[in-house]
Amino acid sequence: MRPVNFFRSLLASTIAMCLLALPAQAQDTDVGGVRHPASVSVQGTNLQLNGAGIRYKAVFKVYAAGLYLNQRADTPEAVLATTGPKRMHITMLREIDANELGKLFTRGVEDNTQKGEYARLVPGLIRMGEVFSAHKKLMPGDTFTIDWLPGQGTVIAVKGVAQGQPFKEPEFFQALLRIWLGKNPADHLLKDALLGKKA
């Protein structure tokens, strides 16, 4: 082998080995035509997409949802135990009455919460219902986020605008997460998707 060819071969091998040694970059995820970034910044913390999926009602797509955490969690218990900021990001895929959506979320909390705990959540749920009813309708492409911000509480933002003061109680955010991750989730396939489980 000629020296020039030898060095070219050596250089190519070295570059290939260096590329293999680089950590794999997390990829954005497309679900139902909605792009979920691989990471987002919440309260100055870089959160990773834990999983994303679609909420179906019968055969109709209602919304796409993505769960962001600061570390990987593949069980509901692990998600709830994760410290630091958390985010549920939801993008509507069809028109829906916002007041009805608020009622569905309240029912989802009730279906996944013990009676004693549910009674303590009622004031927060009433306020959350008011947040959604104020928007009348949510259209395809409209977004909202539910963030847990340590030291502040749960912040609901609709179309990028925070709605009122944070909900202070930590158990309120946990109860909202159980709408999707509880024993009686809104959609079992969406639950698995948010936990990063492949269909």
Backbone as CSV, one residue per row, in Angstrom:
resi,resn,N_x,N_y,N_z,CA_x,CA_y,CA_z,C_x,C_y,C_z
1,MET,0.846,-1.193,0.000,0.000,0.000,0.000,0.879,1.240,0.000
2,ARG,0.536,2.204,-0.840,1.304,3.440,-0.884,1.114,4.212,0.427
3,PRO,2.145,4.962,0.850,2.049,5.727,2.102,0.849,6.663,2.125
4,VAL,0.570,7.332,0.989,-0.551,8.283,0.958,-1.871,7.572,1.207
5,ASN,-2.040,6.409,0.523,-3.269,5.642,0.708,-3.384,5.105,2.119
6,PHE,-2.236,4.716,2.679,-2.229,4.207,4.048,-2.723,5.272,5.019
7,PHE,-2.207,6.483,4.888,-2.588,7.567,5.794,-4.045,7.983,5.590
8,ARG,-4.491,7.928,4.329,-5.896,8.230,4.085,-6.796,7.215,4.774
9,SER,-6.416,5.938,4.647,-7.183,4.868,5.283,-7.177,5.014,6.798
10,LEU,-6.009,5.357,7.357,-5.879,5.538,8.796,-6.729,6.706,9.266
11,LEU,-6.704,7.796,8.508,-7.481,8.976,8.862,-8.982,8.674,8.826
12,ALA,-9.429,7.975,7.794,-10.842,7.627,7.671,-11.285,6.750,8.839
13,SER,-10.433,5.789,9.220,-10.759,4.901,10.340,-10.843,5.683,11.643
14,THR,-9.909,6.615,11.825,-9.890,7.422,13.052,-11.145,8.284,13.153
15,ILE,-11.536,8.911,12.043,-12.744,9.742,12.041,-13.971,8.899,12.362
16,ALA,-14.051,7.725,11.756,-15.195,6.843,11.995,-15.283,6.452,13.462
17,MET,-14.126,6.135,14.069,-14.116,5.738,15.476,-14.532,6.904,16.372
18,CYS,-14.102,8.119,16.023,-14.471,9.302,16.804,-15.978,9.550,16.730
19,LEU,-16.544,9.366,15.536,-17.975,9.573,15.370,-18.775,8.560,16.176
20,LEU,-18.296,7.320,16.203,-18.970,6.285,16.980,-18.901,6.581,18.468
21,ALA,-17.829,7.251,18.886,-17.648,7.540,20.306,-18.517,8.700,20.776
22,LEU,-19.025,9.513,19.835,-19.857,10.639,20.224,-21.194,10.135,20.753
23,PRO,-21.739,10.793,21.790,-23.043,10.386,22.301,-24.138,10.643,21.273
24,ALA,-25.088,9.745,21.197,-26.191,9.903,20.248,-27.046,11.096,20.654
25,GLN,-27.396,11.910,19.669,-28.227,13.067,19.955,-29.695,12.637,19.994
26,ALA,-30.400,13.122,21.031,-31.825,12.824,21.128,-32.544,13.463,19.945
27,GLN,-33.520,12.759,19.429,-34.229,13.222,18.244,-35.586,13.810,18.626
28,ASP,-36.009,14.839,17.876,-37.370,15.333,18.035,-38.325,14.210,17.634
29,THR,-39.537,14.257,18.165,-40.518,13.209,17.904,-41.756,13.818,17.261
30,ASP,-42.202,13.209,16.170,-43.413,13.663,15.490,-44.544,12.697,15.816
31,VAL,-45.618,13.238,16.388,-46.774,12.428,16.739,-48.023,13.117,16.207
32,GLY,-48.707,12.455,15.305,-49.922,13.027,14.757,-49.698,14.338,14.029
33,GLY,-48.506,14.509,13.460,-48.189,15.745,12.777,-47.731,16.857,13.701
34,VAL,-47.588,16.548,14.989,-47.125,17.531,15.976,-45.690,17.192,16.355
35,ARG,-44.800,18.192,16.239,-43.396,17.968,16.583,-43.175,18.246,18.067
36,HIS,-42.639,17.247,18.754,-42.264,17.404,20.158,-40.743,17.504,20.226
37,PRO,-40.204,18.664,20.620,-38.745,18.797,20.718,-38.169,17.755,21.667
38,ALA,-36.948,17.333,21.404,-36.284,16.348,22.259,-36.053,16.896,23.658
39,SER,-35.946,18.220,23.773,-35.747,18.829,25.095,-36.352,20.226,25.101
40,VAL,-36.726,20.672,26.290,-37.234,22.034,26.488,-36.627,22.566,27.780
41,SER,-36.586,23.881,27.899,-36.079,24.503,29.118,-37.262,25.000,29.948
42,VAL,-37.337,24.534,31.181,-38.394,24.950,32.097,-37.739,25.391,33.402
43,GLN,-37.976,26.610,33.795,-37.402,27.175,35.022,-35.880,27.034,35.036
44,GLY,-35.273,27.198,33.848,-33.824,27.117,33.738,-33.276,25.708,33.745
45,THR,-34.156,24.712,33.740,-33.732,23.308,33.743,-34.032,22.683,32.385
46,ASN,-33.066,21.939,31.856,-33.240,21.259,30.580,-33.994,19.946,30.820
47,LEU,-35.199,19.864,30.307,-36.016,18.665,30.469,-36.027,17.862,29.178
48,GLN,-35.990,16.547,29.316,-35.977,15.651,28.161,-37.379,15.084,27.916
49,LEU,-37.687,14.873,26.646,-38.959,14.253,26.292,-38.957,12.810,26.771
50,ASN,-39.845,12.504,27.700,-39.924,11.147,28.234,-40.723,10.245,27.299
51,GLY,-41.753,10.820,26.689,-42.592,10.066,25.762,-43.692,10.965,25.227
52,ALA,-44.261,10.596,24.094,-45.325,11.384,23.473,-46.289,10.458,22.758
53,GLY,-47.560,10.843,22.732,-48.562,10.016,22.070,-49.824,10.803,21.786
54,ILE,-50.853,10.104,21.347,-52.114,10.720,20.948,-53.247,10.222,21.832
55,ARG,-54.094,11.155,22.233,-55.322,10.810,22.954,-56.421,10.584,21.933
56,TYR,-56.960,9.370,21.916,-58.057,9.043,21.020,-59.374,8.990,21.792
57,LYS,-60.434,9.385,21.146,-61.791,9.150,21.664,-62.521,8.435,20.554
58,ALA,-62.838,7.175,20.784,-63.300,6.276,19.714,-62.200,6.234,18.660
59,VAL,-62.500,6.607,17.420,-61.466,6.566,16.380,-60.898,7.953,16.099
60,PHE,-61.347,8.941,16.853,-60.958,10.319,16.575,-59.755,10.738,17.413
61,LYS,-58.819,11.445,16.769,-57.677,12.004,17.471,-58.109,13.298,18.147
62,VAL,-57.887,13.382,19.457,-58.317,14.570,20.208,-57.145,15.531,20.418
63,TYR,-56.037,15.009,20.928,-54.849,15.850,21.131,-53.596,14.985,21.174
64,ALA,-52.471,15.651,20.941,-51.160,15.011,21.086,-50.556,15.532,22.385
65,ALA,-49.911,14.648,23.134,-49.352,15.031,24.424,-47.911,14.554,24.549
66,GLY,-47.086,15.364,25.193,-45.700,15.002,25.464,-45.371,15.272,26.922
67,LEU,-44.646,14.366,27.539,-44.244,14.491,28.939,-42.752,14.768,29.007
68,TYR,-42.381,15.829,29.729,-40.981,16.226,29.873,-40.539,16.132,31.328
69,LEU,-39.394,15.455,31.526,-38.829,15.271,32.868,-37.330,15.516,32.818
70,ASN,-36.719,15.663,34.003,-35.255,15.861,34.004,-34.488,14.549,34.059
71,GLN,-35.212,13.435,34.148,-34.568,12.125,34.042,-35.589,11.110,33.566
72,ARG,-35.098,10.069,32.929,-35.967,9.053,32.325,-36.782,8.326,33.385
73,ALA,-38.070,8.112,33.103,-38.942,7.370,34.011,-39.894,6.525,33.184
74,ASP,-39.953,5.220,33.478,-40.796,4.342,32.660,-41.948,3.707,33.439
75,THR,-42.206,4.214,34.654,-43.379,3.784,35.410,-44.056,5.025,35.981
76,PRO,-45.367,4.944,36.246,-46.041,6.105,36.850,-45.396,6.509,38.175
77,GLU,-45.011,5.507,38.969,-44.406,5.803,40.269,-43.101,6.576,40.110
78,ALA,-42.308,6.187,39.109,-41.033,6.872,38.871,-41.265,8.302,38.400
79,VAL,-42.290,8.495,37.555,-42.600,9.856,37.086,-42.995,10.735,38.263
80,LEU,-43.889,10.231,39.113,-44.364,11.019,40.248,-43.253,11.310,41.241
81,ALA,-42.264,10.409,41.336,-41.169,10.582,42.291,-40.059,11.484,41.757
82,THR,-40.074,11.764,40.447,-39.030,12.592,39.855,-39.062,13.992,40.456
83,THR,-37.897,14.507,40.832,-37.824,15.846,41.406,-37.592,16.881,40.304
84,GLY,-37.665,18.139,40.678,-37.413,19.212,39.724,-38.630,19.529,38.879
85,PRO,-38.490,20.465,37.946,-39.608,20.845,37.079,-40.088,19.676,36.229
86,LYS,-41.362,19.736,35.844,-41.956,18.745,34.950,-42.929,19.488,34.035
87,ARG,-43.192,18.895,32.891,-44.134,19.527,31.955,-44.944,18.496,31.194
88,MET,-46.258,18.768,31.105,-47.128,18.089,30.147,-47.457,19.115,29.073
89,HIS,-47.170,18.777,27.828,-47.437,19.688,26.716,-48.492,19.053,25.825
90,ILE,-49.578,19.797,25.590,-50.701,19.257,24.833,-51.021,20.152,23.645
91,THR,-51.186,19.528,22.483,-51.563,20.233,21.258,-52.854,19.634,20.740
92,MET,-53.860,20.473,20.552,-55.155,19.984,20.096,-55.075,19.523,18.638
93,LEU,-55.760,18.421,18.348,-55.821,17.897,16.984,-57.215,18.043,16.378
94,ARG,-58.178,18.479,17.185,-59.521,18.732,16.695,-60.151,19.828,17.555
95,GLU,-61.182,20.434,17.031,-61.887,21.474,17.790,-62.622,20.834,18.960
96,ILE,-62.556,21.492,20.119,-63.251,20.976,21.294,-63.711,22.131,22.162
97,ASP,-64.848,21.956,22.790,-65.340,22.932,23.742,-64.421,22.916,24.959
98,ALA,-63.790,24.048,25.256,-62.788,24.093,26.319,-63.401,23.772,27.678
99,ASN,-64.642,24.187,27.901,-65.324,23.888,29.151,-65.501,22.381,29.314
100,GLU,-65.836,21.714,28.210,-65.991,20.251,28.239,-64.665,19.570,28.536
101,LEU,-63.571,20.101,27.968,-62.251,19.532,28.236,-61.909,19.659,29.716
102,GLY,-62.215,20.814,30.302,-61.986,21.000,31.735,-62.756,19.987,32.564
103,LYS,-64.006,19.700,32.162,-64.815,18.709,32.873,-64.214,17.314,32.742
104,LEU,-63.691,17.001,31.546,-63.073,15.693,31.332,-61.836,15.524,32.217
105,PHE,-61.047,16.594,32.355,-59.865,16.530,33.208,-60.275,16.336,34.671
106,THR,-61.336,17.046,35.095,-61.813,16.903,36.474,-62.264,15.470,36.723
107,ARG,-62.982,14.894,35.758,-63.427,13.504,35.891,-62.231,12.560,35.924
108,GLY,-61.198,12.865,35.113,-59.994,12.035,35.114,-59.287,12.050,36.455
109,VAL,-59.275,13.207,37.107,-58.680,13.289,38.454,-59.510,12.464,39.426
110,GLU,-60.833,12.607,39.353,-61.717,11.877,40.266,-61.563,10.364,40.103
111,ASP,-61.410,9.916,38.859,-61.282,8.475,38.589,-59.969,7.889,39.107
112,ASN,-59.000,8.739,39.411,-57.678,8.246,39.803,-57.215,8.767,41.166
113,THR,-58.176,9.233,41.978,-57.842,9.808,43.275,-58.768,9.246,44.350
114,GLN,-58.215,8.949,45.516,-59.032,8.475,46.627,-59.949,9.598,47.106
115,LYS,-61.118,9.225,47.649,-62.153,10.212,47.979,-61.654,11.300,48.929
116,GLY,-60.914,10.911,49.961,-60.431,11.891,50.929,-59.513,12.917,50.288
117,GLU,-58.633,12.447,49.433,-57.704,13.344,48.750,-58.447,14.190,47.727
118,TYR,-59.434,13.601,47.052,-60.170,14.331,46.024,-60.874,15.548,46.617
119,ALA,-61.434,15.391,47.815,-62.140,16.502,48.461,-61.211,17.697,48.654
120,ARG,-59.944,17.445,48.949,-58.991,18.538,49.154,-58.612,19.216,47.828
121,LEU,-58.804,18.501,46.723,-58.438,19.043,45.414,-59.545,19.860,44.761
122,VAL,-60.762,19.757,45.288,-61.919,20.383,44.643,-61.736,21.879,44.371
123,PRO,-61.245,22.692,45.339,-61.076,24.122,45.032,-60.160,24.369,43.826
124,GLY,-59.068,23.623,43.747,-58.155,23.765,42.616,-58.792,23.323,41.317
125,LEU,-59.591,22.244,41.370,-60.250,21.740,40.160,-61.301,22.721,39.656
126,ILE,-62.006,23.378,40.585,-62.986,24.390,40.181,-62.270,25.532,39.465
127,ARG,-61.148,25.946,40.032,-60.387,27.035,39.411,-59.849,26.621,38.045
128,MET,-59.376,25.374,37.925,-58.886,24.889,36.642,-60.015,24.874,35.611
129,GLY,-61.206,24.459,36.037,-62.359,24.467,35.139,-62.665,25.865,34.632
130,GLU,-62.504,26.861,35.506,-62.735,28.250,35.109,-61.707,28.706,34.075
131,VAL,-60.465,28.224,34.229,-59.411,28.572,33.267,-59.812,28.121,31.867
132,PHE,-60.269,26.877,31.754,-60.618,26.351,30.434,-61.914,26.951,29.898
133,SER,-62.912,27.129,30.767,-64.191,27.676,30.287,-64.026,29.097,29.770
134,ALA,-63.031,29.829,30.275,-62.791,31.202,29.816,-62.340,31.253,28.355
135,HIS,-61.852,30.120,27.830,-61.346,30.098,26.456,-62.374,29.603,25.440
136,LYS,-63.559,29.250,25.916,-64.665,28.840,25.040,-64.326,27.605,24.206
137,LYS,-63.492,27.777,23.183,-63.132,26.651,22.326,-61.621,26.580,22.148
138,LEU,-61.139,25.363,21.997,-59.750,25.141,21.599,-59.788,24.542,20.201
139,MET,-58.965,25.087,19.335,-58.972,24.695,17.929,-57.750,23.832,17.610
140,PRO,-57.793,23.088,16.501,-56.617,22.308,16.101,-55.376,23.199,16.021
141,GLY,-54.300,22.753,16.659,-53.060,23.527,16.691,-52.890,24.345,17.952
142,ASP,-53.993,24.613,18.686,-53.876,25.322,19.958,-53.127,24.446,20.962
143,THR,-52.338,25.085,21.803,-51.532,24.336,22.770,-51.795,24.823,24.184
144,PHE,-51.535,23.934,25.123,-51.450,24.355,26.522,-50.454,23.468,27.249
145,THR,-49.880,24.024,28.284,-48.908,23.281,29.080,-49.348,23.267,30.535
146,ILE,-48.971,22.205,31.218,-49.163,22.093,32.660,-47.777,21.845,33.236
147,ASP,-47.243,22.838,33.929,-45.877,22.772,34.463,-45.888,22.649,35.980
148,TRP,-45.004,21.818,36.494,-44.708,21.836,37.923,-43.398,22.600,38.112
149,LEU,-43.466,23.698,38.848,-42.312,24.538,39.090,-42.012,24.542,40.583
150,PRO,-40.944,23.851,41.022,-40.613,23.819,42.447,-40.509,25.228,43.026
151,GLY,-41.104,25.399,44.190,-41.080,26.705,44.841,-42.205,27.616,44.393
152,GLN,-42.899,27.246,43.316,-44.013,28.065,42.826,-45.322,27.290,42.811
153,GLY,-45.322,26.116,42.187,-46.530,25.319,42.102,-46.823,24.909,40.678
154,THR,-48.080,24.581,40.414,-48.524,24.168,39.083,-48.961,25.394,38.295
155,VAL,-48.394,25.552,37.104,-48.741,26.676,36.234,-49.371,26.118,34.964
156,ILE,-50.587,26.570,34.677,-51.259,26.192,33.439,-51.150,27.362,32.472
157,ALA,-50.612,27.109,31.299,-50.498,28.143,30.266,-51.272,27.709,29.037
158,VAL,-52.132,28.566,28.531,-52.914,28.282,27.332,-52.406,29.182,26.209
159,LYS,-52.022,28.567,25.097,-51.450,29.286,23.958,-50.261,30.146,24.398
160,GLY,-49.486,29.596,25.336,-48.265,30.271,25.768,-48.450,31.320,26.842
161,VAL,-49.682,31.524,27.317,-49.945,32.560,28.326,-50.366,31.901,29.634
162,ALA,-49.608,32.162,30.716,-49.930,31.604,32.033,-51.291,32.115,32.483
163,GLN,-52.080,31.207,33.056,-53.445,31.530,33.469,-53.518,31.728,34.979
164,GLY,-53.416,32.980,35.420,-53.554,33.274,36.846,-52.363,32.813,37.662
165,GLN,-52.578,32.760,38.968,-51.531,32.386,39.908,-51.310,30.869,39.912
166,PRO,-50.103,30.427,40.287,-49.853,28.977,40.365,-50.749,28.297,41.398
167,PHE,-51.026,27.025,41.147,-51.700,26.175,42.131,-50.598,25.676,43.067
168,LYS,-50.641,26.083,44.325,-49.499,25.889,45.225,-49.261,24.440,45.639
169,GLU,-50.333,23.651,45.788,-50.209,22.327,46.395,-49.509,21.327,45.471
170,PRO,-48.427,20.670,45.948,-47.737,19.657,45.125,-48.671,18.535,44.675
171,GLU,-49.636,18.158,45.542,-50.517,17.039,45.210,-51.439,17.379,44.033
172,PHE,-51.627,18.667,43.752,-52.493,19.042,42.627,-51.852,18.621,41.305
173,PHE,-50.570,18.895,41.143,-49.898,18.484,39.911,-49.869,16.968,39.799
174,GLN,-49.589,16.290,40.915,-49.565,14.828,40.887,-50.921,14.275,40.457
175,ALA,-51.989,14.896,40.962,-53.341,14.438,40.606,-53.607,14.643,39.118
176,LEU,-53.133,15.771,38.569,-53.314,16.005,37.136,-52.547,14.980,36.309
177,LEU,-51.329,14.651,36.715,-50.554,13.643,35.977,-51.262,12.296,35.949
178,ARG,-51.978,11.987,37.032,-52.662,10.687,37.086,-53.832,10.611,36.101
179,ILE,-54.273,11.755,35.555,-55.274,11.696,34.484,-54.760,10.797,33.363
180,TRP,-53.465,10.901,33.079,-52.848,10.139,31.983,-52.070,8.921,32.459
181,LEU,-51.608,8.947,33.720,-50.724,7.872,34.190,-51.311,7.047,35.335
182,GLY,-52.536,7.339,35.722,-53.147,6.619,36.833,-53.638,5.226,36.448
183,LYS,-54.310,4.579,37.393,-54.819,3.227,37.152,-55.981,3.227,36.161
184,ASN,-56.670,4.345,36.072,-57.769,4.486,35.112,-57.469,5.674,34.188
185,PRO,-56.467,5.526,33.344,-56.026,6.666,32.530,-57.032,7.040,31.448
186,ALA,-56.885,8.265,30.947,-57.763,8.719,29.868,-57.641,7.816,28.645
187,ASP,-56.435,7.293,28.411,-56.167,6.463,27.231,-54.973,5.569,27.562
188,HIS,-55.195,4.263,27.579,-54.126,3.336,27.971,-52.941,3.375,27.012
189,LEU,-53.216,3.530,25.728,-52.110,3.594,24.763,-51.305,4.873,24.955
190,LEU,-51.992,5.971,25.269,-51.287,7.228,25.534,-50.442,7.104,26.795
191,LYS,-50.962,6.425,27.802,-50.194,6.196,29.032,-48.872,5.511,28.706
192,ASP,-48.939,4.429,27.929,-47.719,3.712,27.558,-46.766,4.613,26.761
193,ALA,-47.330,5.419,25.866,-46.501,6.291,25.034,-45.770,7.330,25.884
194,LEU,-46.466,7.904,26.861,-45.845,8.916,27.733,-44.733,8.311,28.588
195,LEU,-44.856,7.023,28.864,-43.824,6.317,29.629,-42.705,5.804,28.726
196,GLY,-42.779,6.143,27.442,-41.718,5.776,26.511,-41.775,4.354,26.031
197,LYS,-42.925,3.717,26.208,-43.053,2.314,25.772,-43.528,2.263,24.337
198,LYS,-42.868,1.431,23.544,-43.223,1.301,22.134,-44.446,0.432,21.972
199,ALA,-45.264,0.785,20.988,-46.481,-0.005,20.721,-46.113,-1.373,20.175
